[in-house]
Amino acid sequence: MQLTLDADSAVNLIRSYAPGEVRVGERVFNANCIITADALIENWNGADLEAVFTLQPDVVLLGTGEVQQFAPREMRKAFEERRIALESMTLGAACRTFNILVQEGRRVAAALLL
């Protein structure tokens, strides 16, 4: 799905997504990745939570593909201990929500499982 925004070009925004693919600006990602307003982490190992925590987000949107899957209990606990909100949703919902929160200036990370 193509997303069109009148947006701040100084921040990373998700331009489109499809099963197994996300476009951020002119870059295309075909593997798990983490996206924030000012950082891109390619080939993210979904079990490497330190990669997410290092970015110091207030909220993490976990995009789980075409079907929403909730994060395992251990993962939810790790986020809770650090007082970081974790929201599990479909890939499309995570991409759309990420763009909205980034435009609001929120410290958000999209952790996308492609």
Secondary structure as GFF3:
##gff-version 3
##sequence-region A 1 114
A	DSSP	beta_strand	14	18	.	.	.	ID=ss1
A	DSSP	beta_strand	21	24	.	.	.	ID=ss2
A	DSSP	beta_strand	27	29	.	.	.	ID=ss3
A	DSSP	beta_strand	33	35	.	.	.	ID=ss4
A	DSSP	beta_strand	40	41	.	.	.	ID=ss5
A	DSSP	alpha_helix	49	53	.	.	.	ID=ss6
A	DSSP	beta_strand	59	63	.	.	.	ID=ss7
A	DSSP	alpha_helix	73	81	.	.	.	ID=ss8
A	DSSP	beta_strand	85	89	.	.	.	ID=ss9
A	DSSP	alpha_helix	91	103	.	.	.	ID=ss10
A	DSSP	beta_strand	108	112	.	.	.	ID=ss11
###
